[in-house]
Amino acid sequence: MTGDLANPRLFATELGKVTEFLLNPSHEDNKGRAKFLMAFGFTVGDPLKLLQAINLHPAGATLIKAYAAPHGRKFHYEGRIASPDGTNPNVRTVWQIDFDGPSDIGRFITLKPLDRLPDR
């Protein structure tokens, strides 16, 4: 399913992506992600827990899709994310290796809640 696109070796998430977007309910493009994440114990007061959970998500999840995009190679991972309350919701994280950046570092793009459990 992934073709010949090499899986990222490292994963990096900007703290601002967590604090200003994912945990910010007033961000116009948040689409309920803050409410979803906060329901599992993630908080604005401790954004590093979410940042760490996001960065570890691809290591324990299955790569479900990889493809060339206009600015780099994108990778989708689906599976449970470690949450502070221990219920570990199922999410998709999207990562990109930029064409003009390091060739093995996946940059976090977004997280999407998934209702269904992984098929694996």
Phi and psi in degrees as a GROMACS rama.xvg file:
@    title "Ramachandran Plot"
@    xaxis  label "Phi"
@    yaxis  label "Psi"
@TYPE xy
-95.2042  -3.21693  THR-2
62.0142  -144.62  GLY-3
-101.397  19.4312  ASP-4
-79.0916  121.357  LEU-5
-70.6596  133.358  ALA-6
-65.1596  140.204  ASN-7
-57.9089  146.464  PRO-8
-89.2369  -34.508  ARG-9
-127.937  156.706  LEU-10
-128.749  133.785  PHE-11
-132.113  134.52  ALA-12
-126.323  131.089  THR-13
-75.9708  134.94  GLU-14
-57.4502  -37.1884  LEU-15
-60.9581  -31.3485  GLY-16
-64.4602  -33.9261  LYS-17
-77.6424  -51.2696  VAL-18
-75.6052  -39.2733  THR-19
-91.4649  -15.471  GLU-20
-122.609  -67.2394  PHE-21
-64.1938  -38.6893  LEU-22
-102.604  16.9499  LEU-23
-109.961  98.8729  ASN-24
-65.9915  -17.382  PRO-25
-93.5318  0.677907  SER-26
-68.9098  131.117  HIS-27
-64.4176  -23.0716  GLU-28
-102.721  9.02979  ASP-29
-66.3495  -34.3677  ASN-30
52.3079  39.3664  LYS-31
84.4244  2.35604  GLY-32
-62.1546  -40.3803  ARG-33
-61.4313  -46.7761  ALA-34
-61.1389  -44.065  LYS-35
-59.0694  -52.1132  PHE-36
-66.0649  -39.628  LEU-37
-66.6252  -27.343  MET-38
-65.9019  -17.9317  ALA-39
-106.252  13.1756  PHE-40
97.4769  -1.38271  GLY-41
-74.2398  142.839  PHE-42
-136.263  156.901  THR-43
-64.9246  -32.3777  VAL-44
-68.0673  -20.9673  GLY-45
-137.083  68.1372  ASP-46
-67.9463  -18.0491  PRO-47
-65.6401  -28.2395  LEU-48
-62.6458  -43.5906  LYS-49
-69.7783  -41.8532  LEU-50
-58.3198  -45.7069  LEU-51
-65.4214  -41.7963  GLN-52
-62.3705  -40.982  ALA-53
-63.4085  -46.7933  ILE-54
-65.4785  -26.5516  ASN-55
-88.458  -14.8747  LEU-56
-56.4525  -48.071  HIS-57
-63.5873  -29.0668  PRO-58
-67.4037  -33.4501  ALA-59
-102.572  -6.68842  GLY-60
-104.275  167.77  ALA-61
-96.0392  133.687  THR-62
-68.0249  122.624  LEU-63
-108.058  -18.4211  ILE-64
-157.932  138.618  LYS-65
-141.836  136.551  ALA-66
-160.472  158.341  TYR-67
-78.9617  135.149  ALA-68
-122.445  172.02  ALA-69
-56.5557  -33.515  PRO-70
-113.743  3.26203  HIS-71
168.67  -166.183  GLY-72
-102.203  130.081  ARG-73
-105.561  149.886  LYS-74
-136.296  131.55  PHE-75
-112.298  131.175  HIS-76
-121.751  139.081  TYR-77
-126.355  139.37  GLU-78
159.703  -178.995  GLY-79
-73.5185  145.703  ARG-80
-111.989  135.65  ILE-81
-66.2213  122.418  ALA-82
-116.536  154.716  SER-83
-58.554  -31.6833  PRO-84
-86.7684  -2.34203  ASP-85
82.92  -0.0515356  GLY-86
-84.5083  -17.2964  THR-87
48.9544  77.452  ASN-88
-67.6052  158.708  PRO-89
-86.477  128.888  ASN-90
-140.256  165.744  VAL-91
-111.727  131.273  ARG-92
-112.394  143.725  THR-93
-117.671  133.269  VAL-94
-129.237  157.741  TRP-95
-140.307  136.895  GLN-96
-98.9738  111.448  ILE-97
-69.0397  141.569  ASP-98
-61.9936  -30.9387  PHE-99
-100.492  18.7  ASP-100
-124.501  -168.811  GLY-101
-57.3367  142.865  PRO-102
-82.3931  -1.33784  SER-103
-132.714  10.4623  ASP-104
-108.151  116.741  ILE-105
-81.9247  124.522  GLY-106
-95.8916  128.784  ARG-107
-64.3219  132.454  PHE-108
-106.771  -55.8274  ILE-109
-162.026  170.637  THR-110
-129.235  138.744  LEU-111
-129.233  125.215  LYS-112
-62.9448  142.021  PRO-113
-122.002  134.696  LEU-114
-75.2965  -39.0217  ASP-115
-83.8231  155.721  ARG-116
-83.7466  156.441  LEU-117
-59.3145  147.567  PRO-118
-78.8439  -2.43163  ASP-119
